[in-house]
Amino acid sequence: MPETEPFARPGRSILKQFEGETVRAFVPPPLPPAPPVDLARFQILLEQANQAIGRLDGLASVLPDLSLLLYTYVRKEAVLSSQIEGTQSSLCDLLLYENDEVPGVPVEDVREVSNHVAAMNHGLERMRAGFPLSLRLIREVHEILLSQERGNGKQPGEFRRSQNWIGGSRPGNAVFVPPPPEMLAECLNQFELFLHDDQTGLPLLIRAGHIHVQFETIHPFLDGNGRLGRLLITFLLCAEGALREPILYLSLYFKTNRAAYYELLDRVRAKGDWEAWLDFFLVGVRDTAEQAANASREILDLFNQDRKKIETLGRPAASVLRVFQYMQRNPIIAIPSAARRIGISAPTVAKSLGHMIDLGVLEEITGRERHRLFVYRRYLEILNEGTEPLR
């Protein structure tokens, strides 16, 4: 039997031999924590976070075209979550790539973000069709997430069969070593039981905070664990009916507070300090929901103001409005691809863009006669908040 060492609540460290070194791998205890967290201390924060989610969900229910915001929110989350894992792609790069234009960073980075969009959408569509949030769905989402050159060698859609680690060049000098592969099935089975257990009496947001940390600690894949762990928060809120649509993502909060985020994950593992983590997590949910609601209102006000400007054009307004509606999904466009996707002629698109430039709605950003790009700058500025790549 491997040597073990007790941890609070009561995870254990297992000593393993790995390539000639003694490695200390951490095996988390099953959820929920024992002794249980003190829910009384979270009463005010829980109320604030739930109210903020409720306001955001209520706003979503009255939006004239929620799909527009969903389209851009999902992309912003994909960019932010991928940046935390090291890509240099920005939201602008992703939008250029989706419009058949050349991004300003390596295409592999942007493909990785594009796969993240596809993975998110797949998971959400499966749950809408009644498929449960489960290990099987997690594996499906992971397969799409890693379905490109960088991820092909990392067993897409398969739980790992070898030891991984976080930080350092090998397990022997790593910052953290997750459970060894022979213990992975047990950890994941316990994780899935908690995922489906509605008899714990724990508030949904407390459960979400537990699930995120446990997934990150188990680290069941060779790659993509961080992105999937963040997605699970939104997936769970949608699966449990707290959100009707996936409009709450915490990656910007985690990115902005990444030092505290990693420190608190480590405190749960080393000391069983769930309370400090849940304080941090609930503040993030509350603040992110409030920011998302404010940004949604700001975007809607902008769309309404600019639509009214366009409606003053008279006869050309109908064509201009079609291009304007397309730019609400694609804030950066080129004439040929926009014409092809909208289904109107390139000269009509060009004239419509010219009208919007005259009205101060859009800008042309290349200064060229050919291969021009047009940007809906004020809209992009709202979306771009926090999406500058990490350096």
C-alpha positions as a printed Julia matrix, in Angstrom:
391×3 Matrix{Float64}:
   0.0    0.0     0.0
   1.29   3.5    -0.84
   2.18   5.74    2.07
  -0.52   8.28    2.84
  -0.73  11.5     4.78
  -3.98  12.96    6.18
  -5.32  16.29    4.94
  -8.09  18.44    6.38
 -11.58  17.48    5.15
  -9.83  14.87    4.72
  -7.98  14.67    1.38
  -4.81  12.69    1.22
  -1.42  12.9    -0.33
  -0.17   9.68   -1.92
   3.52   9.03   -2.46
   4.19   7.5    -5.88
   7.28   6.62   -7.84
   7.38   8.45  -11.18
  10.4    8.13  -13.48
  12.76   7.52  -10.56
  11.36  10.28   -8.33
   9.05  10.15   -5.34
   6.0   12.23   -6.25
   3.27  13.43   -3.9
  -0.11  13.18   -5.7
  -3.23  14.64   -4.09
  -6.51  12.71   -3.9
  -9.47  14.92   -2.9
 -12.18  13.68   -0.56
 -15.67  13.12   -1.96
 -18.11  16.01   -1.94
 -19.72  17.55    0.02
 -16.97  18.52    2.47
 -16.99  16.99    5.93
 -17.36  18.75    8.25
 -19.81  20.76    6.12
 -19.28  24.4     5.24
 -20.93  26.98    7.46
 -23.78  28.15    5.23
 -24.87  30.85    7.7
 -21.8   32.96    6.91
 -22.78  33.05    3.23
 -26.39  34.12    3.69
 -25.96  37.75    2.61
 -23.58  36.95   -0.25
 -25.87  34.17   -1.49
 -28.85  36.52   -1.49
 -26.89  39.17   -3.39
 -25.57  36.66   -5.94
 -28.97  35.05   -6.48
 -30.64  38.43   -6.9
 -28.01  39.5    -9.43
 -28.52  36.28  -11.41
 -32.27  36.78  -11.23
 -32.0   40.32  -12.6
 -29.73  39.14  -15.41
 -32.05  36.26  -16.28
 -35.04  38.6   -16.14
 -33.32  41.04  -18.49
 -32.58  38.21  -20.9
 -36.26  37.23  -20.96
 -37.33  40.66  -22.28
 -34.56  41.33  -24.78
 -35.88  41.75  -28.33
 -33.15  39.51  -29.76
 -31.31  37.53  -27.1
 -29.5   35.51  -29.76
 -27.37  38.54  -30.63
 -26.06  38.86  -27.1
 -25.62  35.11  -26.74
 -23.57  35.04  -29.94
 -21.12  37.63  -28.66
 -21.1   36.57  -24.98
 -20.17  33.01  -25.91
 -17.3   34.29  -28.03
 -16.06  36.65  -25.36
 -16.03  33.81  -22.84
 -14.16  31.55  -25.27
 -11.48  34.21  -25.73
 -11.1   34.9   -22.0
 -11.05  31.26  -20.93
  -8.5   30.39  -23.62
  -6.3   33.36  -22.62
  -6.09  32.01  -19.08
  -4.64  28.84  -20.63
  -2.05  30.8   -22.62
  -3.46  31.73  -26.04
  -2.81  35.26  -27.31
  -5.99  35.49  -29.36
  -8.23  38.51  -28.81
 -11.91  38.9   -29.54
 -10.97  40.88  -32.65
  -8.78  38.0   -33.85
 -11.66  35.55  -33.44
 -14.11  37.81  -35.28
 -11.64  38.3   -38.13
 -11.08  34.54  -38.37
 -14.83  33.86  -38.47
 -15.16  36.37  -41.3
 -12.42  34.68  -43.38
  -9.94  37.45  -42.61
  -6.4   37.09  -41.28
  -6.05  37.44  -37.47
  -3.1   39.21  -35.9
  -1.89  36.14  -33.97
  -1.04  32.57  -35.02
  -4.05  30.84  -36.57
  -3.62  27.92  -34.14
  -4.47  30.25  -31.25
  -7.65  31.4   -32.94
  -8.66  27.88  -33.95
  -8.35  26.91  -30.3
 -10.77  29.68  -29.33
 -13.1   28.76  -32.2
 -13.17  25.17  -30.94
 -14.07  26.51  -27.51
 -17.14  28.21  -29.03
 -18.15  24.97  -30.74
 -17.64  22.96  -27.54
 -19.76  25.37  -25.48
 -22.54  25.33  -28.03
 -22.51  21.53  -28.23
 -22.86  21.13  -24.47
 -25.66  23.66  -24.24
 -27.57  22.18  -27.18
 -27.31  18.68  -25.71
 -28.68  19.86  -22.37
 -31.53  21.74  -24.08
 -32.43  18.46  -25.76
 -32.69  16.81  -22.34
 -29.27  15.16  -22.03
 -28.01  15.31  -18.43
 -24.89  17.12  -17.32
 -22.68  14.07  -16.84
 -19.24  12.58  -17.37
 -20.34  11.46  -20.83
 -21.34  15.0   -21.81
 -18.1   16.35  -20.33
 -16.13  13.94  -22.53
 -18.13  14.98  -25.61
 -17.43  18.66  -24.93
 -13.75  17.91  -24.33
 -13.45  16.09  -27.65
 -14.64  19.18  -29.51
 -12.55  21.5   -27.35
  -9.34  19.72  -28.36
 -10.28  18.92  -31.96
  -7.36  20.69  -33.61
  -3.64  20.23  -34.15
  -2.49  21.16  -30.63
  -5.01  18.92  -28.94
  -4.83  15.86  -31.17
  -2.08  14.26  -29.09
  -3.84  14.94  -25.78
  -6.51  12.21  -26.02
  -9.54  14.38  -26.94
 -12.69  13.07  -25.27
 -10.77  10.53  -23.15
  -9.96  10.63  -19.47
  -6.23  10.49  -18.95
  -4.38   7.21  -18.55
  -1.13   8.78  -17.35
   0.0   11.17  -14.63
  -0.34  14.9   -15.29
   0.74  17.87  -13.23
   0.35  21.64  -12.9
   3.37  23.94  -13.01
   6.96  22.79  -13.24
   8.65  20.63  -15.86
   7.77  17.25  -14.32
   5.72  15.88  -11.41
   8.79  15.99   -9.17
   8.96  19.8    -9.25
   5.3   20.55  -10.0
   3.17  23.05   -8.11
   0.38  20.48   -7.88
   0.01  16.82   -8.86
  -3.59  15.54   -9.33
  -4.73  12.01   -8.47
  -2.78   9.19  -10.1
  -4.51   7.58  -13.1
  -5.38   4.36  -11.25
  -7.5    6.42   -8.8
  -9.17   8.58  -11.44
 -12.24   6.36  -11.98
 -13.08   6.41   -8.26
 -12.67  10.2    -8.05
 -14.8   10.76  -11.14
 -17.56   8.4   -10.03
 -17.8   10.29   -6.72
 -17.76  13.57   -8.63
 -20.66  12.48  -10.85
 -22.68  11.29   -7.86
 -22.41  14.77   -6.32
 -23.18  16.38   -9.68
 -26.56  14.58   -9.71
 -27.27  14.63   -5.97
 -30.13  17.02   -5.25
 -30.56  15.72   -1.69
 -27.59  17.54   -0.17
 -29.63  20.62    0.7
 -26.81  22.83   -0.55
 -27.78  26.0    -2.44
 -27.09  25.77   -6.15
 -24.3   28.36   -6.15
 -22.54  26.58   -3.28
 -22.77  23.35   -5.27
 -21.37  25.11   -8.34
 -18.44  26.41   -6.3
 -17.75  22.92   -4.99
 -17.99  21.31   -8.42
 -15.6   23.74  -10.05
 -12.86  23.18   -7.48
 -13.32  19.41   -7.44
 -13.06  19.17  -11.22
  -9.94  21.34  -11.28
  -8.41  19.22   -8.52
  -9.14  15.88  -10.2
  -7.83  17.3   -13.5
  -9.18  14.32  -15.43
  -7.82  15.2   -18.89
  -4.31  15.72  -20.21
  -5.31  19.18  -21.45
  -8.32  21.5   -21.39
  -9.22  20.99  -17.72
  -9.27  24.69  -16.85
 -11.54  25.64  -19.73
 -13.92  22.76  -19.01
 -13.96  23.5   -15.29
 -15.06  27.06  -15.97
 -17.7   25.89  -18.44
 -19.16  23.54  -15.85
 -20.28  26.53  -13.76
 -22.47  27.88  -16.56
 -23.61  24.41  -17.61
 -24.79  23.64  -14.07
 -26.67  26.94  -13.69
 -28.46  26.28  -16.98
 -29.15  22.61  -16.21
 -30.68  23.53  -12.83
 -32.83  26.33  -14.26
 -31.13  29.28  -12.54
 -30.4   30.67  -16.0
 -32.61  30.12  -19.0
 -29.78  31.08  -21.31
 -25.98  30.87  -20.93
 -25.2   34.51  -20.21
 -23.06  34.23  -17.06
 -19.37  33.41  -17.4
 -16.72  33.88  -14.71
 -13.54  33.78  -16.8
 -13.09  37.57  -16.74
 -13.35  37.55  -12.93
 -10.89  34.66  -12.65
  -8.54  36.3   -15.15
  -8.63  39.66  -13.33
  -8.08  37.99   -9.94
  -5.97  35.06  -11.13
  -3.42  35.2    -8.27
  -6.17  34.98   -5.65
  -7.98  32.34   -7.72
  -5.01  29.95   -7.8
  -4.13  30.65   -4.16
  -7.66  29.8    -3.01
  -7.77  26.58   -5.03
  -4.55  25.58   -3.28
  -5.99  26.48    0.13
  -8.93  24.15   -0.41
  -6.54  21.33   -1.32
  -3.96  21.95    1.4
  -6.17  23.11    4.28
  -9.75  22.27    3.35
 -10.54  26.01    3.4
 -13.76  25.91    1.41
 -15.1   29.0     3.17
 -12.46  31.37    1.76
 -12.97  29.95   -1.72
 -16.76  30.23   -1.56
 -16.53  33.86   -0.39
 -14.42  34.61   -3.46
 -16.64  32.58   -5.78
 -19.93  34.16   -4.66
 -18.51  37.68   -4.98
 -17.48  36.72   -8.52
 -20.95  35.45   -9.4
 -22.62  38.58   -7.98
 -20.26  41.05   -9.64
 -20.16  39.21  -12.97
 -23.96  39.01  -13.18
 -24.24  42.73  -12.43
 -21.58  43.58  -15.03
 -23.29  41.39  -17.63
 -26.64  43.07  -17.03
 -25.1   46.55  -17.28
 -23.24  45.65  -20.48
 -26.42  44.19  -21.99
 -28.33  47.4   -21.31
 -25.48  49.48  -22.73
 -25.42  47.39  -25.91
 -29.19  47.61  -26.35
 -29.14  51.37  -25.9
 -26.38  51.64  -28.5
 -28.29  49.47  -31.0
 -31.46  51.52  -30.51
 -29.65  54.85  -30.93
 -27.89  53.74  -34.11
 -31.01  52.13  -35.55
 -32.85  55.43  -35.17
 -30.04  57.2   -37.06
 -30.32  54.7   -39.9
 -34.11  55.05  -40.07
 -33.65  58.72  -41.0
 -32.02  57.73  -44.3
 -35.29  57.18  -46.1
 -35.21  54.83  -49.08
 -31.73  53.3   -48.45
 -32.65  52.49  -44.84
 -33.95  48.98  -45.58
 -30.66  47.76  -47.06
 -28.58  49.58  -44.47
 -30.59  48.01  -41.65
 -29.87  44.53  -43.05
 -26.13  45.21  -42.97
 -26.45  46.84  -39.55
 -28.22  43.76  -38.18
 -25.41  41.58  -39.55
 -22.83  43.79  -37.81
 -24.56  43.23  -34.48
 -23.25  39.66  -34.73
 -20.06  40.58  -36.57
 -18.61  43.9   -35.37
 -15.7   43.6   -37.84
 -16.54  42.83  -41.48
 -15.18  42.88  -45.01
 -17.45  43.59  -47.97
 -17.09  40.29  -49.92
 -17.76  37.96  -46.99
 -20.58  40.16  -45.66
 -22.28  40.24  -49.07
 -22.03  36.47  -49.37
 -23.44  35.83  -45.91
 -26.18  38.47  -45.95
 -27.25  37.5   -49.46
 -27.09  40.94  -51.1
 -24.68  42.36  -53.66
 -21.24  43.7   -52.74
 -22.05  47.19  -54.13
 -25.16  47.32  -51.93
 -23.12  46.34  -48.88
 -20.5   48.96  -49.77
 -23.11  51.71  -50.11
 -24.75  50.68  -46.83
 -21.42  50.8   -45.04
 -20.77  54.23  -46.52
 -24.08  55.47  -45.14
 -23.23  54.16  -41.68
 -19.79  55.77  -41.78
 -21.44  59.1   -42.66
 -23.8   58.66  -39.71
 -20.89  58.01  -37.35
 -21.98  54.42  -36.66
 -19.0   52.61  -38.24
 -15.36  53.2   -39.13
 -13.14  51.88  -41.91
  -9.89  50.83  -40.24
  -7.42  49.97  -43.02
  -7.27  53.17  -45.08
  -6.93  51.0   -48.21
  -8.89  51.07  -51.45
  -9.15  47.27  -51.54
  -9.55  44.59  -48.86
 -11.06  47.11  -46.52
 -12.31  46.29  -43.03
 -15.17  48.03  -41.24
 -15.63  48.06  -37.48
 -18.59  48.82  -35.24
 -16.19  50.36  -32.75
 -18.44  51.47  -29.9
 -20.06  48.03  -29.78
 -16.68  46.31  -29.9
 -15.39  48.51  -27.06
 -18.18  47.28  -24.8
 -17.51  43.65  -25.74
 -13.74  44.04  -25.5
 -13.67  44.92  -21.81
 -11.1   42.64  -20.2
 -10.2   40.69  -23.34
  -6.68  42.05  -23.78
  -4.36  39.02  -23.97
  -2.37  38.16  -20.87
   1.32  38.99  -21.14
